[in-house]
Amino acid sequence: MQRKNGTLSSTVLEALRNRKNRPDGKQISSPSSPSGTLVASYNVHKCIGVDRRFDPERTARVIQEIGADVIALQEADQRFGERAGLLDLAHLERETGLVSVGAGGFPKAHGWHGNVVLVRQGVVRDLHPVTLPGLEPRGAVVVEIDLKQGGSLRIIAAHLGLLRRSRAQQLHTIIELMKSRDETPTLLLGDLNEWRLGDRSSLNTLHPAFGHMPPAVPSFPSGLPLLALDRIIANRQGLISSFQTHDTPLARLASDHLPVKAVVDLQQAETAA
């Protein structure tokens, strides 16, 4: 866990201290949490691992390891040309039960600007893609889900730009989707590309709709996580718990980002409110 005003050097030291405690053996997460819905986010890096191998099947095995009920993927499509999807979604559905909710921007694409939302439990009742401003082609997918355990949850799955000015514009667009914190329980999740902490972070833009940011958990680079680029942020206190990286030997190899995951409990959020 990083301190709010931590420096990059202190983050490096903390990562080095924690490195010896990282698991060396194979770890498999339980398919779901008995006390809530398991939600995850994973930048799959176009299915290219840190060994520079293009291996969609390996990426699918990491997704299977996570065992999420809802998962947002980033960089799941080719960036140029036909923007073709890189995963075998039919095989992934057979192995995990996860079904893509659609929102493809091109005929052969999995998602919208590389953003894909997969759902295993629950009913999707609303879906729309959002084009985010900036110099790079970026987007978000907004999904409304009726959860199996009861209640509704809005997912905003996004991949923000590399330029700070673009991120600020993109976050303002997301804020426009959220008029207040009193509406539908909402999660913003994805690769937000913001490594800064404290007052320098562009994520402070989200405060009117999401409140204070939760503690940062480093997820990048996967071999020695230093930067908390991947986030799951809730608009209600108590909505998420057990936020952590999915840190396994396979996940460290399959992408330069580690997946992040959290348990969603709508009843706990109502109690906290």
BAFI-3210 file (N, C-alpha, C; in Angstrom, 3 decimals, decimal comma, padded with zeros to 6 digits):
// residues 273
n [1|2|3|4|5|6|7|8|9|10|11|12|13|14|15|16|17|18|19|20|21|22|23|24|25|26|27|28|29|30|31|32|33|34|35|36|37|38|39|40|41|42|43|44|45|46|47|48|49|50|51|52|53|54|55|56|57|58|59|60|61|62|63|64|65|66|67|68|69|70|71|72|73|74|75|76|77|78|79|80|81|82|83|84|85|86|87|88|89|90|91|92|93|94|95|96|97|98|99|100|101|102|103|104|105|106|107|108|109|110|111|112|113|114|115|116|117|118|119|120|121|122|123|124|125|126|127|128|129|130|131|132|133|134|135|136|137|138|139|140|141|142|143|144|145|146|147|148|149|150|151|152|153|154|155|156|157|158|159|160|161|162|163|164|165|166|167|168|169|170|171|172|173|174|175|176|177|178|179|180|181|182|183|184|185|186|187|188|189|190|191|192|193|194|195|196|197|198|199|200|201|202|203|204|205|206|207|208|209|210|211|212|213|214|215|216|217|218|219|220|221|222|223|224|225|226|227|228|229|230|231|232|233|234|235|236|237|238|239|240|241|242|243|244|245|246|247|248|249|250|251|252|253|254|255|256|257|258|259|260|261|262|263|264|265|266|267|268|269|270|271|272|273]
n.u [000,845|000,535|001,575|-000,337|001,102|003,403|006,637|008,221|010,619|010,292|008,251|009,536|011,357|009,569|008,357|010,520|010,986|008,665|008,901|010,074|008,043|006,213|004,117|005,444|004,524|001,826|-001,197|-004,646|-007,559|-010,646|-013,727|-015,781|-016,785|-018,208|-019,522|-020,177|-019,899|-017,367|-015,274|-013,176|-010,278|-008,242|-005,471|-004,588|-002,547|-002,547|-002,332|000,348|003,109|005,523|007,680|007,625|006,106|003,314|000,431|-002,530|-003,917|-002,608|-003,192|-005,947|-005,901|-005,009|-007,212|-009,049|-007,911|-008,412|-011,170|-013,447|-016,702|-017,505|-015,571|-013,368|-011,578|-008,662|-007,031|-007,664|-008,121|-006,743|-004,864|-004,876|-006,051|-008,394|-009,079|-009,294|-010,475|-008,538|-008,763|-010,133|-013,264|-015,430|-014,283|-013,354|-015,744|-016,764|-014,925|-014,988|-017,483|-017,851|-019,281|-019,110|-020,274|-020,529|-020,514|-018,697|-016,545|-015,815|-016,459|-015,004|-014,049|-013,601|-014,434|-014,911|-012,756|-010,792|-011,685|-013,280|-016,038|-016,828|-019,225|-020,231|-022,077|-025,289|-027,501|-027,330|-028,655|-028,445|-026,334|-023,750|-021,309|-018,650|-016,954|-013,869|-012,298|-009,203|-005,764|-005,114|-006,828|-009,250|-011,508|-014,549|-016,685|-019,967|-021,920|-024,906|-025,845|-027,893|-027,430|-026,796|-027,061|-028,848|-030,015|-028,699|-025,895|-023,676|-021,162|-018,306|-016,071|-012,835|-010,047|-007,602|-005,723|-002,183|-001,196|-001,173|-002,878|-004,820|-005,881|-007,098|-009,153|-010,582|-011,411|-013,130|-015,154|-016,084|-017,027|-019,251|-020,962|-021,739|-023,801|-024,230|-023,315|-025,389|-026,813|-027,197|-025,315|-021,942|-019,043|-015,891|-013,525|-010,400|-007,490|-006,140|-003,930|-002,605|-000,081|000,608|000,425|-001,599|-002,058|-001,200|-002,317|-004,319|-006,623|-007,998|-009,890|-012,139|-013,410|-015,956|-017,929|-017,095|-015,880|-013,211|-010,150|-009,445|-006,814|-003,758|-002,801|-000,049|000,332|001,812|005,099|004,393|006,345|007,725|005,853|005,285|003,760|000,481|-001,448|-003,753|-007,115|-009,928|-012,658|-015,100|-018,365|-019,591|-019,181|-017,957|-018,800|-016,941|-014,541|-011,587|-009,680|-007,173|-004,159|-004,068|-001,801|000,136|002,482|001,898|000,357|002,245|003,795|002,188|001,321|002,284|000,969|-000,457|-003,508|-006,243|-008,487|-011,636|-014,094|-017,543|-020,200|-023,367|-025,242|-023,653|-022,736|-025,133|-025,626|-023,437|-024,000]
n.v [-001,198|002,235|005,363|008,380|010,718|009,642|009,108|008,354|007,037|005,969|004,220|002,399|001,244|000,038|-001,803|-003,465|-004,538|-005,998|-007,889|-010,374|-011,644|-012,369|-014,769|-017,898|-020,258|-021,878|-020,133|-020,176|-018,363|-018,468|-019,224|-017,348|-014,871|-015,723|-013,738|-011,650|-010,004|-010,730|-008,523|-007,452|-005,999|-005,829|-005,135|-006,472|-006,129|-006,480|-009,213|-009,829|-010,953|-010,302|-011,614|-011,063|-012,626|-013,359|-014,546|-015,497|-017,622|-018,007|-015,596|-015,977|-018,019|-016,687|-015,003|-016,967|-017,908|-015,735|-015,757|-014,076|-012,536|-010,363|-008,746|-006,294|-005,719|-004,309|-003,187|-005,369|-005,666|-005,405|-002,484|-000,969|-000,808|-003,291|-003,511|-005,976|-008,459|-010,165|-012,403|-015,694|-015,651|-017,392|-019,796|-018,888|-018,369|-020,960|-022,076|-020,437|-019,294|-016,623|-013,973|-011,858|-008,502|-007,045|-004,065|-003,540|-001,594|-001,973|-004,329|-006,737|-006,388|-006,938|-005,155|-001,708|000,587|-001,153|-001,803|-004,198|-005,761|-008,429|-010,712|-012,972|-013,628|-012,348|-009,951|-008,107|-004,999|-002,555|-000,790|001,169|002,616|005,019|007,658|008,973|012,167|013,598|013,258|010,653|007,697|006,884|005,233|004,415|002,035|001,792|000,007|-001,364|-003,543|-006,090|-007,720|-011,129|-011,666|-009,767|-006,398|-003,497|-002,562|-000,210|-000,223|001,463|001,080|001,811|003,089|005,209|008,004|008,503|011,045|013,739|015,975|015,014|012,964|014,466|015,725|013,459|012,397|014,411|014,032|011,533|012,263|013,709|011,684|010,943|012,323|012,655|011,321|009,974|008,405|005,392|002,642|002,654|001,640|002,721|001,431|000,168|000,689|003,452|004,958|006,733|007,616|009,336|010,470|011,731|015,292|015,861|014,119|013,396|012,064|013,265|014,829|013,315|013,531|014,931|013,078|010,554|010,751|010,593|009,144|005,652|003,781|003,440|000,652|-000,874|-001,997|-002,129|-002,171|-005,623|-007,424|-006,205|-004,519|-001,076|001,176|002,431|001,987|000,718|000,616|000,263|001,954|003,193|004,742|004,789|004,511|001,574|-000,072|-001,624|-004,145|-005,837|-005,111|-005,795|-006,859|-009,405|-011,536|-013,722|-016,242|-016,763|-014,532|-012,503|-012,955|-012,913|-010,349|-006,858|-005,576|-006,276|-007,961|-006,400|-006,728|-006,854|-007,214|-006,773|-005,519|-004,841|-004,652|-004,084|-001,571|-000,108|-000,219|001,227|003,698]
n.w [000,000|-000,809|000,574|000,731|000,054|-000,920|-002,435|-005,598|-005,162|-002,571|-003,138|-004,812|-003,005|-001,234|-002,943|-003,508|-000,982|-000,652|-002,585|-002,013|-000,721|-002,589|-004,194|-005,318|-006,337|-008,182|-008,162|-007,720|-007,949|-006,131|-007,850|-007,324|-004,903|-001,761|-000,402|-002,037|-005,247|-007,508|-009,036|-011,686|-013,328|-016,223|-018,074|-020,954|-022,707|-025,495|-025,633|-025,513|-023,853|-021,183|-022,083|-024,707|-026,347|-028,372|-027,133|-026,889|-025,672|-023,283|-022,026|-021,720|-019,832|-017,566|-017,127|-016,518|-014,150|-012,431|-011,989|-012,061|-011,683|-013,103|-015,512|-016,777|-019,692|-021,130|-024,123|-025,770|-028,411|-031,746|-032,436|-034,782|-038,233|-038,916|-036,308|-035,039|-032,737|-030,210|-028,645|-028,133|-027,791|-027,665|-026,779|-024,328|-023,030|-022,797|-021,023|-018,749|-018,402|-018,846|-020,643|-023,410|-023,472|-025,733|-027,737|-029,745|-031,759|-034,359|-037,028|-036,521|-034,006|-030,461|-028,496|-027,500|-028,676|-027,770|-025,234|-023,318|-021,824|-019,790|-018,583|-016,108|-014,135|-013,684|-015,310|-018,205|-018,769|-019,948|-022,185|-023,451|-025,598|-025,127|-026,565|-025,768|-025,279|-026,638|-027,851|-028,566|-029,775|-027,639|-025,350|-023,517|-021,895|-020,868|-018,691|-017,482|-014,962|-013,705|-010,817|-009,867|-007,173|-006,487|-006,888|-008,661|-010,695|-011,988|-014,422|-015,420|-017,741|-018,616|-020,532|-020,097|-021,537|-022,359|-022,049|-019,803|-020,017|-021,763|-020,163|-018,161|-019,625|-020,381|-017,934|-017,097|-018,944|-018,093|-015,579|-016,364|-016,942|-014,499|-012,461|-009,749|-006,505|-005,482|-007,138|-009,117|-007,782|-008,640|-010,447|-011,461|-013,506|-014,736|-016,842|-015,851|-016,223|-014,529|-012,481|-010,518|-007,099|-004,371|-004,224|-006,780|-008,516|-011,335|-010,879|-008,869|-010,009|-010,077|-007,684|-007,092|-007,903|-007,064|-004,609|-002,130|-003,252|-003,110|-001,356|-003,201|-005,160|-006,371|-009,736|-012,018|-013,415|-014,251|-013,384|-011,267|-009,452|-009,390|-009,941|-009,603|-011,863|-012,626|-011,684|-009,424|-008,650|-006,500|-006,227|-003,850|-000,359|001,115|-000,907|-002,314|-001,437|-000,221|-002,160|-004,472|-006,208|-008,731|-008,347|-009,693|-010,845|-013,594|-014,320|-014,046|-016,234|-018,525|-019,260|-019,207|-017,224|-014,039|-013,251|-011,479|-008,690|-006,935|-004,341|-004,604|-002,747|-002,486|-000,403|001,841|001,126|001,203|003,920|004,908|003,829]
ca.u [000,000|001,311|001,076|-000,908|002,126|004,609|007,443|008,535|011,719|009,755|007,484|010,497|011,862|008,506|008,195|011,642|010,771|007,558|009,155|010,366|006,814|005,321|003,988|006,212|003,777|000,603|-002,322|-005,906|-008,589|-011,943|-014,531|-016,502|-016,776|-019,512|-020,127|-020,376|-019,571|-015,958|-015,098|-011,751|-009,844|-006,992|-004,891|-003,975|-001,382|-002,701|-001,951|001,802|003,666|006,806|008,652|007,377|005,349|001,877|-000,101|-003,891|-004,348|-002,045|-004,015|-007,216|-005,673|-004,983|-008,604|-009,662|-007,380|-009,034|-012,479|-014,336|-018,080|-017,489|-014,192|-013,115|-010,280|-008,170|-006,116|-008,058|-008,241|-005,662|-005,056|-005,058|-006,681|-009,742|-009,252|-009,799|-010,289|-007,366|-009,074|-011,177|-014,312|-016,266|-013,548|-013,327|-017,071|-016,885|-014,047|-015,204|-018,844|-017,861|-019,859|-018,877|-021,509|-020,561|-020,007|-017,597|-016,521|-015,583|-017,096|-014,208|-013,536|-014,263|-014,999|-014,904|-011,400|-010,033|-012,323|-014,216|-016,633|-017,319|-020,092|-020,569|-023,293|-026,047|-028,188|-027,015|-029,902|-028,153|-024,950|-023,412|-019,905|-018,389|-015,669|-013,225|-011,503|-007,752|-005,021|-005,136|-008,185|-009,557|-012,928|-015,070|-017,923|-020,834|-022,787|-025,783|-026,009|-028,677|-026,600|-027,469|-027,373|-029,857|-029,547|-028,118|-024,548|-023,170|-019,731|-017,673|-014,774|-012,136|-008,595|-007,282|-004,565|-000,854|-000,916|-001,891|-003,962|-005,881|-006,540|-007,981|-010,341|-011,317|-012,049|-014,272|-016,224|-016,636|-017,801|-020,535|-021,819|-022,080|-024,290|-024,092|-022,995|-026,613|-027,505|-026,881|-023,965|-021,126|-017,605|-015,003|-012,408|-009,615|-006,142|-006,341|-002,649|-002,208|000,830|000,845|-000,329|-001,895|-002,619|-000,759|-003,008|-005,480|-007,808|-008,728|-011,010|-013,289|-013,916|-017,383|-018,810|-016,606|-015,298|-011,767|-009,630|-008,967|-005,356|-003,235|-002,162|000,753|000,036|002,665|005,076|003,972|007,473|008,019|004,850|005,658|002,797|-000,926|-002,118|-005,032|-007,922|-011,356|-013,067|-016,550|-019,002|-020,203|-018,351|-018,330|-019,251|-015,924|-013,623|-010,559|-009,048|-005,803|-003,726|-004,033|-000,352|000,563|003,556|001,381|-000,057|003,447|004,389|001,257|001,137|003,097|000,108|-001,160|-004,931|-006,689|-009,801|-012,281|-015,409|-018,620|-021,288|-024,341|-025,867|-022,709|-022,731|-026,346|-025,451|-022,472|-024,653]
ca.v [000,000|003,449|006,513|009,372|011,635|008,882|009,430|007,192|006,301|005,179|003,152|001,406|000,535|-000,815|-002,912|-004,381|-005,244|-006,939|-008,843|-011,707|-012,242|-012,704|-016,224|-018,521|-021,383|-021,576|-019,750|-020,073|-017,727|-019,133|-018,669|-016,161|-014,665|-016,051|-012,575|-010,572|-010,208|-010,468|-007,659|-007,342|-005,233|-006,423|-004,682|-007,693|-005,733|-007,126|-010,626|-009,946|-011,033|-009,652|-012,356|-010,593|-013,625|-013,183|-015,817|-015,280|-018,724|-017,722|-014,523|-016,583|-018,786|-015,726|-014,618|-018,104|-017,889|-014,666|-016,257|-012,942|-012,515|-009,280|-008,321|-005,354|-005,896|-003,246|-003,607|-006,712|-005,632|-004,757|-001,040|-000,350|-001,643|-003,779|-003,566|-007,321|-008,974|-011,028|-013,562|-016,613|-015,405|-018,594|-020,724|-018,299|-018,580|-022,376|-022,387|-019,583|-018,793|-015,187|-013,626|-010,466|-007,738|-006,400|-002,692|-003,494|-000,413|-002,452|-005,645|-007,821|-005,993|-007,447|-004,095|-000,329|001,084|-002,143|-002,070|-005,312|-006,140|-009,803|-010,931|-014,373|-013,659|-011,117|-009,659|-006,788|-004,369|-001,324|-000,777|002,126|003,031|006,456|008,088|009,929|013,158|013,506|013,039|009,229|007,122|006,245|005,104|003,770|001,283|001,919|-001,166|-001,512|-004,975|-006,596|-008,769|-012,362|-011,562|-008,733|-005,032|-003,082|-001,997|000,386|-000,363|002,319|000,466|002,829|003,081|006,614|008,291|008,641|012,459|014,236|016,863|014,156|012,281|015,427|015,857|012,192|012,286|015,333|013,368|010,505|012,957|014,074|010,501|010,764|013,619|012,723|010,041|009,414|007,578|003,961|002,237|002,697|001,401|003,095|000,507|000,071|001,243|004,900|005,543|007,815|007,109|010,336|010,322|012,947|016,458|015,936|013,117|013,848|011,365|014,152|015,344|012,448|013,690|015,259|011,934|009,326|010,970|010,441|007,941|004,600|003,612|002,939|-000,657|-000,946|-003,112|-002,007|-003,311|-006,847|-008,107|-005,509|-003,449|000,192|002,224|002,016|002,451|000,018|001,001|000,004|003,075|003,137|006,009|004,663|003,908|000,218|-000,849|-002,609|-004,574|-006,793|-004,680|-006,298|-007,366|-010,858|-011,670|-015,111|-016,359|-016,657|-013,149|-011,686|-013,238|-012,777|-008,945|-005,955|-005,155|-007,281|-007,689|-005,977|-007,306|-006,417|-007,786|-005,792|-005,922|-003,752|-004,549|-003,401|-000,167|000,503|-000,058|002,326|004,975]
ca.w [000,000|-000,878|001,302|-000,164|-000,393|-001,148|-003,585|-006,413|-004,532|-001,472|-003,749|-005,270|-001,834|-000,715|-003,884|-003,320|000,281|-000,810|-003,659|-001,487|-000,209|-003,684|-004,328|-006,385|-006,894|-008,914|-007,321|-008,435|-007,141|-006,147|-008,927|-006,902|-003,461|-001,186|000,226|-002,986|-006,654|-007,789|-010,201|-011,980|-014,487|-016,692|-019,343|-021,474|-023,517|-026,811|-025,455|-025,628|-022,522|-020,939|-022,884|-026,072|-027,098|-028,549|-026,647|-026,374|-024,809|-021,958|-021,469|-021,304|-018,600|-016,456|-016,892|-015,838|-012,779|-011,640|-011,585|-011,807|-012,165|-014,091|-015,740|-017,874|-020,328|-021,994|-025,196|-026,203|-029,864|-032,467|-032,335|-036,091|-039,249|-038,634|-034,848|-034,763|-031,392|-030,094|-027,826|-028,582|-026,801|-027,531|-025,913|-022,989|-022,439|-022,420|-019,896|-017,578|-018,311|-019,097|-021,932|-023,806|-023,593|-027,043|-027,886|-030,692|-032,615|-035,708|-037,156|-035,972|-032,697|-029,262|-027,667|-027,963|-028,477|-027,004|-023,941|-023,369|-020,544|-019,778|-017,424|-015,861|-013,335|-013,792|-016,560|-018,755|-019,222|-020,690|-022,647|-024,499|-025,670|-025,030|-027,117|-024,872|-026,018|-026,504|-029,083|-028,885|-029,802|-026,359|-025,122|-022,313|-022,071|-019,698|-018,645|-016,312|-014,723|-012,581|-010,252|-009,462|-005,741|-006,291|-007,017|-009,934|-010,630|-013,220|-014,664|-016,422|-018,043|-019,402|-020,703|-020,300|-022,371|-021,775|-021,824|-018,620|-020,436|-022,297|-019,049|-017,497|-020,456|-020,353|-016,628|-017,088|-019,692|-017,206|-014,543|-016,953|-016,867|-013,089|-011,996|-008,294|-005,878|-004,923|-008,120|-009,160|-007,369|-009,851|-010,393|-012,552|-013,456|-015,955|-016,836|-015,840|-016,638|-013,619|-011,454|-009,472|-005,869|-003,639|-004,889|-008,175|-009,313|-012,107|-010,386|-007,969|-010,784|-009,857|-006,317|-006,957|-008,131|-006,453|-003,293|-002,036|-003,893|-002,199|-001,409|-004,469|-005,121|-007,599|-010,651|-013,207|-014,332|-013,574|-012,761|-010,010|-009,502|-008,777|-010,239|-009,491|-013,077|-012,776|-010,526|-009,278|-007,808|-006,270|-005,870|-002,523|000,677|001,469|-002,057|-002,655|-000,383|-000,627|-003,404|-004,545|-007,504|-008,939|-008,516|-009,831|-011,836|-014,954|-014,548|-014,197|-017,538|-019,647|-019,623|-018,386|-016,120|-013,257|-013,052|-010,148|-008,417|-005,693|-004,055|-004,551|-001,851|-002,481|000,902|002,723|000,718|001,711|005,362|005,120|003,492]
c.u [000,878|000,700|000,621|000,157|003,444|005,327|007,727|009,639|011,221|008,926|008,388|011,015|010,813|008,290|009,314|011,492|009,703|007,849|009,371|009,126|005,833|005,282|004,777|005,455|002,530|-000,522|-003,565|-006,935|-009,858|-012,815|-015,316|-016,444|-018,141|-020,233|-020,363|-020,013|-018,118|-015,832|-013,609|-011,517|-008,468|-006,604|-004,083|-002,818|-001,363|-002,206|-000,465|002,394|004,984|007,941|008,507|006,667|003,878|001,217|-001,493|-004,360|-003,820|-002,839|-005,342|-007,052|-005,586|-006,405|-009,336|-009,191|-008,144|-010,412|-013,504|-015,746|-018,253|-016,033|-014,140|-011,700|-009,930|-007,138|-006,395|-008,253|-006,941|-005,918|-005,394|-005,781|-008,106|-010,058|-009,786|-009,519|-009,206|-007,621|-010,118|-012,303|-015,209|-015,592|-013,526|-014,667|-017,238|-016,086|-014,410|-016,653|-018,963|-018,337|-019,589|-020,206|-021,567|-019,914|-018,796|-017,672|-016,308|-016,155|-016,333|-013,680|-014,299|-015,045|-014,913|-013,558|-010,597|-010,600|-013,386|-014,749|-017,227|-018,090|-020,394|-021,865|-023,998|-026,633|-027,841|-028,296|-029,673|-026,667|-024,772|-021,940|-019,785|-017,016|-015,090|-012,354|-010,010|-007,099|-005,021|-006,582|-008,451|-011,061|-013,260|-016,347|-018,716|-021,871|-023,612|-026,102|-026,928|-027,934|-027,426|-027,893|-028,453|-029,258|-028,888|-026,767|-024,195|-021,654|-019,317|-016,265|-014,031|-010,643|-008,205|-005,958|-003,272|-000,525|-001,792|-003,077|-005,128|-006,626|-007,509|-009,270|-011,221|-012,042|-013,235|-015,451|-016,894|-017,484|-019,184|-021,505|-022,350|-022,522|-024,169|-023,745|-024,238|-027,314|-027,014|-025,481|-023,094|-019,675|-016,963|-013,795|-011,705|-008,205|-006,286|-005,047|-002,217|-001,356|001,020|-000,070|-000,652|-002,443|-002,247|-001,542|-004,199|-006,755|-008,596|-009,922|-012,290|-013,982|-015,411|-018,310|-018,393|-016,011|-013,790|-011,328|-009,189|-007,445|-004,920|-002,535|-001,373|000,453|000,948|004,072|004,867|005,122|007,864|007,081|005,254|004,540|001,376|-001,705|-003,526|-005,852|-009,323|-011,846|-014,593|-017,100|-019,686|-019,244|-018,874|-018,755|-018,236|-015,057|-012,612|-009,914|-007,586|-005,444|-003,902|-002,594|000,023|001,704|003,065|000,982|001,149|004,044|003,500|001,065|002,081|002,283|-000,367|-002,650|-005,169|-008,113|-010,322|-013,622|-016,416|-019,748|-022,273|-024,999|-024,962|-022,668|-023,966|-026,263|-024,537|-023,104|-025,591]
c.v [001,245|004,541|007,562|010,284|010,928|009,323|008,166|006,374|005,445|004,018|002,033|000,583|-000,417|-002,023|-003,931|-005,180|-006,318|-008,049|-010,255|-012,404|-012,612|-014,216|-016,741|-019,653|-020,925|-021,268|-019,622|-019,445|-018,562|-018,479|-017,435|-016,065|-014,984|-014,837|-011,433|-010,990|-009,839|-009,719|-007,452|-006,460|-005,732|-005,817|-005,843|-007,412|-006,431|-008,571|-010,859|-009,893|-010,293|-010,392|-012,051|-011,620|-013,225|-014,512|-015,598|-016,381|-018,525|-016,618|-015,075|-017,379|-017,867|-015,287|-015,732|-018,181|-016,905|-015,099|-015,177|-013,197|-011,453|-008,859|-007,377|-005,585|-004,642|-003,829|-005,043|-006,796|-005,106|-003,255|-000,394|-001,305|-002,011|-003,817|-004,928|-007,731|-010,042|-012,301|-014,442|-016,530|-016,615|-019,614|-020,202|-018,490|-020,031|-022,690|-021,628|-019,178|-017,306|-014,910|-012,154|-009,750|-006,967|-005,031|-002,625|-002,269|-000,768|-003,865|-006,785|-007,528|-006,686|-006,341|-002,739|000,287|000,150|-002,478|-003,150|-005,566|-007,533|-010,039|-012,419|-014,510|-012,314|-010,945|-008,242|-006,166|-003,039|-001,309|000,345|002,504|004,550|006,730|009,165|010,896|012,940|013,200|011,588|008,736|006,327|006,180|004,481|003,036|001,388|000,795|-001,137|-002,995|-005,200|-007,817|-009,972|-012,303|-010,528|-007,346|-004,776|-002,410|-001,425|000,228|000,655|001,784|001,373|002,543|004,504|006,780|008,436|010,088|012,994|015,120|016,052|013,448|013,207|015,609|014,607|012,007|013,235|014,733|012,299|011,129|013,349|012,895|010,274|012,103|013,778|011,352|009,351|008,473|006,135|003,675|002,006|002,396|001,965|002,179|000,466|000,577|002,757|005,660|006,721|007,245|008,083|010,086|011,686|014,053|016,540|015,000|013,713|013,164|012,210|014,795|014,571|012,690|014,028|014,060|010,692|009,519|010,786|009,112|006,919|004,476|002,991|001,601|-000,828|-002,198|-003,130|-001,577|-004,609|-007,553|-007,514|-004,313|-002,211|001,230|001,675|002,554|001,881|000,204|000,414|001,004|003,079|004,508|005,944|003,985|002,514|-000,643|-001,922|-002,919|-005,523|-006,410|-005,098|-006,639|-008,880|-011,177|-013,143|-015,160|-016,202|-015,219|-012,239|-011,819|-012,812|-011,344|-008,100|-005,327|-006,378|-006,954|-007,160|-006,485|-006,818|-007,113|-006,655|-006,340|-004,759|-003,575|-003,812|-001,921|000,562|000,739|001,098|003,671|005,446]
c.w [000,000|-000,012|000,302|-000,738|-000,640|-002,401|-004,366|-005,775|-003,373|-001,993|-004,228|-004,100|-001,271|-001,618|-003,725|-002,029|000,128|-001,804|-003,130|-000,964|-001,320|-003,876|-005,515|-007,053|-007,599|-007,940|-008,180|-007,500|-007,186|-007,203|-008,547|-005,386|-002,882|-000,633|-000,752|-004,398|-006,887|-009,112|-010,423|-013,196|-014,890|-018,038|-019,903|-022,431|-024,873|-026,805|-025,690|-024,227|-022,388|-021,629|-024,375|-026,956|-027,175|-028,224|-026,049|-025,434|-023,396|-021,266|-020,948|-020,017|-017,389|-016,112|-016,149|-014,390|-011,896|-011,131|-011,325|-012,312|-013,249|-014,261|-016,928|-018,383|-021,117|-022,970|-025,653|-027,712|-030,472|-032,494|-033,681|-037,032|-038,879|-037,139|-034,414|-033,327|-031,357|-029,300|-028,501|-027,552|-026,602|-026,616|-024,473|-022,292|-021,986|-021,159|-018,623|-017,374|-018,567|-020,519|-022,214|-023,969|-024,905|-027,031|-028,786|-031,583|-034,072|-035,804|-036,496|-034,566|-031,574|-028,558|-028,325|-027,637|-027,566|-025,651|-024,101|-021,960|-020,690|-018,483|-017,313|-015,082|-013,442|-015,178|-016,996|-019,289|-019,921|-021,014|-023,653|-024,428|-025,624|-025,641|-026,211|-025,670|-025,800|-027,838|-029,522|-028,975|-028,529|-026,170|-023,789|-022,686|-020,774|-019,757|-017,362|-016,152|-013,534|-012,038|-009,815|-007,999|-005,453|-006,379|-008,360|-009,712|-011,990|-013,273|-015,715|-016,624|-019,006|-019,497|-021,064|-021,041|-021,593|-021,424|-020,688|-019,015|-020,990|-021,177|-018,334|-018,296|-020,374|-019,032|-016,501|-017,853|-018,836|-016,106|-015,081|-016,966|-015,458|-012,513|-010,480|-007,762|-005,324|-005,900|-008,046|-008,620|-008,601|-009,543|-011,648|-012,453|-014,804|-015,742|-016,966|-016,107|-015,777|-012,495|-010,307|-008,275|-005,283|-004,513|-006,358|-009,090|-010,050|-011,643|-009,387|-008,673|-010,484|-008,520|-006,243|-007,089|-007,367|-005,059|-003,315|-002,645|-002,848|-002,301|-002,729|-004,255|-006,418|-008,417|-011,876|-012,788|-013,565|-012,860|-011,416|-009,927|-008,699|-008,871|-010,217|-010,688|-013,206|-011,506|-010,589|-008,227|-007,705|-005,887|-004,511|-001,559|001,016|000,306|-002,440|-001,441|-000,986|-001,950|-003,407|-005,981|-007,537|-009,328|-008,504|-010,839|-013,269|-015,277|-014,737|-015,587|-018,695|-020,124|-018,780|-017,254|-015,354|-013,236|-011,634|-009,956|-007,073|-005,564|-003,907|-003,688|-001,751|-001,116|001,891|002,416|001,226|003,218|005,674|004,834|004,592]
res [m|q|r|k|n|g|t|l|s|s|t|v|l|e|a|l|r|n|r|k|n|r|p|d|g|k|q|i|s|s|p|s|s|p|s|g|t|l|v|a|s|y|n|v|h|k|c|i|g|v|d|r|r|f|d|p|e|r|t|a|r|v|i|q|e|i|g|a|d|v|i|a|l|q|e|a|d|q|r|f|g|e|r|a|g|l|l|d|l|a|h|l|e|r|e|t|g|l|v|s|v|g|a|g|g|f|p|k|a|h|g|w|h|g|n|v|v|l|v|r|q|g|v|v|r|d|l|h|p|v|t|l|p|g|l|e|p|r|g|a|v|v|v|e|i|d|l|k|q|g|g|s|l|r|i|i|a|a|h|l|g|l|l|r|r|s|r|a|q|q|l|h|t|i|i|e|l|m|k|s|r|d|e|t|p|t|l|l|l|g|d|l|n|e|w|r|l|g|d|r|s|s|l|n|t|l|h|p|a|f|g|h|m|p|p|a|v|p|s|f|p|s|g|l|p|l|l|a|l|d|r|i|i|a|n|r|q|g|l|i|s|s|f|q|t|h|d|t|p|l|a|r|l|a|s|d|h|l|p|v|k|a|v|v|d|l|q|q|a|e|t|a|a]
***
